[in-house]
Amino acid sequence: MPTKTTIALCWLVALGCATVPIDEEIPPNGPGHAAQAHGTEMPRVTVAIENATLGQVVRYVGRTYPVGIVLMNGLGDMPAGKTSFRNVEFDAFAGRLAKQTGCALERRPAYQFLYAPGPQYAALTNISFSNAFDPAYADLRADVELGEGMRLYTVFAWLGQILGVTVAADNAVAAAECGELALHDVSAETMLEAIMKSARVPAVRVDSTPEYIFLSSYGSANARDSLLNPDPLDPRQQELLATRVKVFLPEPLDDPLTLEVHAGAKPLRAVLPSLSRQLGILEVAERGLEDLPVNPAVFNNVSVKAAMDLLIRQWLDPGYGYQVTRDRIVIRRRAPIPARTTPPDRAS
């Protein structure tokens, strides 16, 4: 797992899908980079843009200076008017920019978060992933740039390709769109915390293991373990589930340094052939489940069991699981729970 990487994804694809190159290393291109990287001083910001949008200002500052600046989704097209700052310390710049555009501002040690005023958006400042991740991610740090409007499932797949980690989410979280942001030398916890705020995801639960980070909405009741027949498994089936794999959904790319940006999920029927090849066993679905949506994802160095659990946990309906048979894995409905009967009244 890399300990420090610079990564950027600033494209928005509205329809269809596109394959875009991934910039793994972006050289510093603005004043203050070396000083900030060594923690010697806070960079000072100079900006002179006429008739800019707030998103354009945030993008320029995030690309030019080694700072952390995060903008809530939906504010990128807000007019910022004439934006002129000369040699202003970054903290002061963020405060003045928020005041100029009527935004609220949360100051965090690693970033400044601009968001719309109002209690419904102020709730975003309560999101904190401090100490929420497995210690396996303690040394992971990265620079991150994101353009507004990118679906989180695309962001997570991209993080997986570049950082070699597995980040996945249920459909409610994964469908949210991030805002414009730039983060400098941040931990995995800070990175995902800021992304959730930018995407206006007010409440999220974290399940973190050495294999993966999974983010779920509070409305999701899906079980962590989706295997429906754990007891009868023979040694060969157990070995299969323990096999380590790398999985690209909906399918692997020819060039690992590209990312395919999809406009939406694929139906399960379209993903099963590729999943079968990548897991090394035939994958089938019970009749009636073929149209369940499968979001783009990258699972790095996970067990076959974890890959299946992550696939099924994305669905908000807890009524699905998978069964391992002699020669295949079957995605099927869970058996219905028998209705509870009311005991007879003892007095009758």
VOGU-3710 file (C-alpha; in Angstrom, 3 decimals, decimal comma):
1> mptkttialc> 0,000/0,000/0,000  1,554/3,368/-1,000  2,174/5,810/1,834  1,924/9,056/-0,156  0,378/9,637/-3,568  -0,923/12,585/-5,543  -4,136/11,851/-7,411  -6,607/13,932/-9,368  -9,937/13,312/-11,045  -11,636/16,449/-12,291
11> wlvalgcatv> -13,806/15,235/-15,165  -17,606/15,135/-15,146  -19,234/12,719/-17,581  -22,954/13,288/-17,966  -24,015/10,512/-20,309  -22,692/7,154/-21,406  -19,218/6,288/-20,212  -15,739/7,522/-20,916  -12,229/6,295/-20,284  -9,945/8,952/-18,832
21> pideeippng> -6,251/8,862/-17,889  -5,261/8,828/-14,235  -2,578/11,239/-13,031  -0,680/9,326/-10,368  1,915/12,033/-9,760  1,207/15,721/-10,328  4,182/18,049/-9,749  3,684/21,069/-7,472  2,741/24,073/-9,574  2,275/26,927/-7,147
31> pghaaqahgt> 4,044/28,967/-4,510  4,383/27,574/-1,026  4,443/23,884/-1,936  7,825/23,037/-0,449  7,301/25,106/2,680  3,887/23,632/3,405  5,034/20,081/2,649  7,653/20,413/5,366  5,252/22,096/7,748  7,253/25,331/8,024
41> emprvtvaie> 4,575/27,873/7,151  1,009/28,358/5,993  0,918/29,252/2,284  -0,228/32,690/1,231  -2,757/32,943/-1,560  -2,912/35,295/-4,518  -6,004/35,115/-6,739  -7,240/37,522/-9,429  -10,204/36,159/-11,407  -12,970/38,165/-13,079
51> natlgqvvry> -16,562/36,870/-13,097  -15,606/33,499/-11,653  -17,862/30,887/-10,166  -17,151/29,661/-6,652  -16,180/26,270/-8,072  -13,621/27,873/-10,380  -12,052/29,782/-7,495  -11,835/26,663/-5,323  -10,395/24,661/-8,213  -7,737/27,276/-8,950
61> vgrtypvgiv> -6,632/27,604/-5,342  -6,665/23,841/-4,767  -4,505/23,192/-7,820  -2,103/26,077/-7,208  -1,420/25,863/-3,471  -0,795/22,961/-1,065  -3,944/23,575/0,944  -7,122/21,764/1,894  -10,289/23,370/0,541  -13,658/21,606/0,227
71> lmnglgdmpa> -16,841/22,947/-1,378  -20,287/21,475/-0,818  -21,902/19,992/-3,922  -24,372/22,386/-5,511  -22,367/25,548/-4,824  -19,895/25,218/-7,678  -21,919/27,364/-10,106  -22,555/30,129/-7,566  -21,246/33,465/-8,935  -18,216/34,653/-7,006
81> gktsfrnvef> -17,936/37,905/-8,946  -14,583/39,594/-9,079  -12,277/37,580/-6,835  -9,089/39,391/-5,911  -6,736/38,402/-3,084  -3,068/39,295/-2,878  -0,620/37,434/-0,646  -3,340/36,520/1,894  -2,755/33,747/4,419  -4,907/30,774/3,443
91> dafagrlakq> -7,080/30,765/6,594  -7,908/34,437/6,093  -8,551/33,816/2,393  -11,085/31,058/3,174  -12,912/33,275/5,661  -13,097/36,202/3,276  -14,196/33,983/0,370  -16,992/32,511/2,508  -18,160/35,983/3,519  -17,973/37,242/-0,064
101> tgcalerrpa> -20,184/34,405/-1,344  -22,539/34,074/1,635  -21,291/30,600/2,596  -20,833/29,131/6,031  -17,327/27,923/6,876  -16,045/25,033/8,971  -12,377/25,199/9,864  -10,670/21,831/10,207  -6,955/21,148/10,801  -6,492/19,700/7,295
111> yqflyapgpq> -9,073/21,657/5,266  -11,577/24,508/5,141  -15,150/23,457/4,287  -17,479/25,943/2,594  -21,158/25,024/2,720  -24,592/26,579/2,384  -25,947/28,280/5,504  -28,772/26,620/7,401  -29,186/23,903/10,037  -29,727/21,127/7,498
121> yaaltnisfs> -26,268/21,764/6,054  -24,619/22,580/9,361  -25,263/18,924/10,240  -22,509/18,037/7,764  -19,946/19,456/10,165  -20,796/16,656/12,597  -19,269/14,051/10,263  -16,023/12,753/11,709  -14,114/9,596/10,832  -11,472/10,083/13,504
131> nafdpayadl> -10,324/6,660/14,737  -13,001/4,999/12,592  -10,662/3,034/10,325  -8,704/-0,133/10,868  -5,030/0,455/11,809  -4,061/-1,018/8,423  -4,743/2,431/6,920  -2,773/4,440/9,478  0,156/5,192/7,146  -1,895/5,938/4,030
141> radvelgegm> -1,663/9,566/2,933  -2,476/11,298/-0,341  -3,118/14,542/-2,183  -6,604/14,529/-3,695  -8,369/16,723/-6,256  -11,994/16,142/-7,277  -14,278/17,996/-9,635  -17,879/18,687/-8,688  -20,547/16,218/-9,797  -18,575/12,965/-9,727
151> rlytvfawlg> -20,633/10,071/-8,356  -19,082/8,612/-5,241  -18,983/5,101/-6,693  -16,658/6,481/-9,368  -14,569/8,268/-6,739  -14,239/5,085/-4,662  -13,308/2,983/-7,700  -10,668/5,545/-8,638  -9,244/5,580/-5,119  -9,053/1,805/-5,312
161> qilgvtvaad> -7,106/1,885/-8,566  -4,594/4,478/-7,413  -4,169/3,719/-3,712  -4,586/-0,050/-3,859  -7,293/-0,029/-1,185  -10,906/-1,152/-1,293  -13,549/1,493/-0,645  -17,186/0,609/-1,284  -20,605/1,850/-0,237  -24,273/1,013/-0,359
171> navaaaecge> -26,408/2,503/-3,108  -27,669/5,428/-1,030  -24,139/6,666/-0,308  -22,561/5,684/-3,633  -25,088/7,619/-5,719  -24,269/10,955/-4,048  -22,180/13,474/-6,017  -19,062/15,076/-4,592  -18,287/18,768/-4,630  -15,154/20,539/-5,810
181> lalhdvsaet> -12,296/19,815/-3,432  -8,553/19,673/-3,030  -6,770/18,019/-0,100  -3,058/18,074/0,653  -1,215/15,225/2,351  -4,240/13,886/4,238  -4,963/10,577/5,931  -7,556/8,126/4,624  -9,913/9,152/7,433  -9,659/12,849/6,598
191> mleaimksar> -9,935/12,174/2,878  -13,203/10,246/3,101  -14,614/12,528/5,790  -14,129/15,547/3,506  -15,557/13,697/0,498  -18,707/12,819/2,479  -19,157/16,459/3,485  -18,684/17,692/-0,065  -21,292/15,181/-1,278  -23,848/16,251/1,341
201> vpavrvdstp> -24,061/12,818/2,946  -25,135/13,822/6,478  -25,042/10,456/8,228  -22,928/7,442/7,375  -21,721/4,338/9,168  -18,200/2,963/8,722  -17,231/-0,702/8,633  -13,461/-0,969/8,304  -11,304/-4,088/8,178  -7,771/-4,679/6,817
211> eyiflssygs> -9,472/-5,768/3,571  -11,888/-2,907/2,967  -13,654/0,273/4,050  -17,419/0,086/3,619  -19,696/3,103/4,017  -23,410/2,631/4,559  -26,398/4,855/5,158  -28,252/4,595/8,431  -31,273/3,321/6,532  -29,394/0,216/5,386
221> anardsllnp> -30,162/-2,989/7,294  -27,972/-5,288/5,226  -25,912/-7,838/7,119  -22,110/-7,742/7,073  -22,005/-11,456/6,220  -24,177/-12,476/3,267  -23,133/-16,155/3,067  -26,274/-18,251/3,442  -24,765/-21,722/3,916  -21,640/-21,395/6,104
231> dpldprqqel> -21,937/-24,688/7,995  -22,038/-27,302/5,201  -18,972/-25,960/3,340  -16,324/-28,557/2,556  -12,564/-27,727/2,611  -12,466/-27,002/-1,125  -15,297/-24,476/-0,832  -13,682/-22,873/2,198  -10,429/-22,547/0,285  -12,276/-20,907/-2,611
241> latrvkvflp> -13,857/-18,292/-0,349  -10,458/-17,529/1,222  -8,713/-17,018/-2,154  -7,427/-13,461/-2,628  -8,618/-11,648/-5,741  -8,703/-8,243/-7,395  -12,105/-7,411/-8,860  -13,098/-4,644/-11,266  -16,808/-4,024/-11,713  -18,382/-4,043/-14,193
251> eplddpltle> -15,253/-5,519/-15,839  -11,449/-5,139/-15,896  -9,814/-2,496/-18,053  -7,072/-3,202/-20,572  -5,015/-0,278/-19,270  -4,697/-0,108/-15,469  -3,782/3,601/-15,690  -7,219/4,542/-16,990  -10,582/4,803/-15,300  -13,865/4,101/-17,025
261> vhagakplra> -16,451/6,603/-15,845  -19,972/5,181/-16,110  -23,187/7,165/-16,033  -24,847/4,610/-13,791  -25,049/1,083/-12,478  -25,130/-2,020/-14,672  -27,734/-4,773/-14,238  -26,465/-7,842/-12,418  -26,952/-10,013/-15,517  -24,385/-7,918/-17,397
271> vlpslsrqlg> -21,808/-8,217/-14,604  -22,051/-11,939/-13,825  -19,832/-13,204/-16,693  -16,992/-10,846/-15,760  -17,419/-11,616/-12,063  -17,218/-15,345/-12,805  -13,916/-14,919/-14,631  -12,397/-12,760/-11,911  -13,463/-14,974/-8,996  -12,653/-18,232/-10,758
281> ilevaergle> -16,071/-19,803/-10,260  -19,382/-19,598/-12,082  -21,607/-16,822/-10,720  -25,359/-17,061/-11,287  -28,420/-15,287/-9,921  -31,802/-16,601/-8,911  -34,534/-15,807/-11,390  -35,938/-12,346/-10,814  -32,692/-10,855/-9,481  -31,024/-10,282/-12,832
291> dlpvnpavfn> -31,822/-6,563/-12,880  -30,388/-5,680/-9,473  -28,057/-2,672/-9,986  -24,296/-3,130/-9,629  -22,222/0,015/-9,194  -18,695/0,366/-10,596  -16,174/-0,723/-7,969  -12,609/-1,896/-7,448  -11,884/-4,544/-4,799  -8,158/-4,900/-4,122
301> nvsvkaamdl> -6,623/-8,023/-2,579  -9,814/-9,177/-0,904  -11,028/-12,705/-0,318  -13,693/-14,098/-2,613  -15,978/-14,052/0,409  -15,347/-10,354/1,044  -15,930/-9,573/-2,636  -19,316/-11,311/-2,525  -20,269/-9,620/0,736  -19,368/-6,181/-0,626
311> lirqwldpgy> -21,296/-6,816/-3,832  -24,474/-7,747/-1,973  -24,158/-5,151/0,785  -24,538/-2,357/-1,752  -28,228/-3,227/-2,087  -30,376/-1,529/0,525  -32,809/-4,430/0,676  -31,496/-6,946/3,249  -33,320/-9,808/1,563  -30,403/-11,076/-0,560
321> gyqvtrdriv> -27,438/-13,349/0,034  -25,311/-15,951/-1,722  -24,914/-19,704/-1,505  -21,805/-21,707/-2,401  -22,559/-24,994/-4,142  -20,273/-27,631/-5,634  -19,482/-25,712/-8,828  -20,979/-22,224/-8,526  -22,017/-19,312/-6,346  -25,704/-18,480/-6,446
331> irrrapipar> -26,989/-15,022/-5,573  -30,468/-15,559/-4,215  -33,132/-14,344/-1,885  -32,867/-15,126/1,772  -35,437/-17,586/3,076  -38,401/-15,724/4,536  -38,474/-15,534/8,313  -41,467/-17,415/9,724  -44,097/-15,126/11,154  -44,157/-15,019/14,955
341> ttppdras> -47,328/-16,507/16,408  -49,010/-15,028/19,429  -49,144/-17,503/22,314  -52,648/-18,326/23,513  -53,957/-16,406/26,469  -53,316/-18,514/29,574  -56,622/-17,409/31,037  -58,634/-18,772/28,144
//
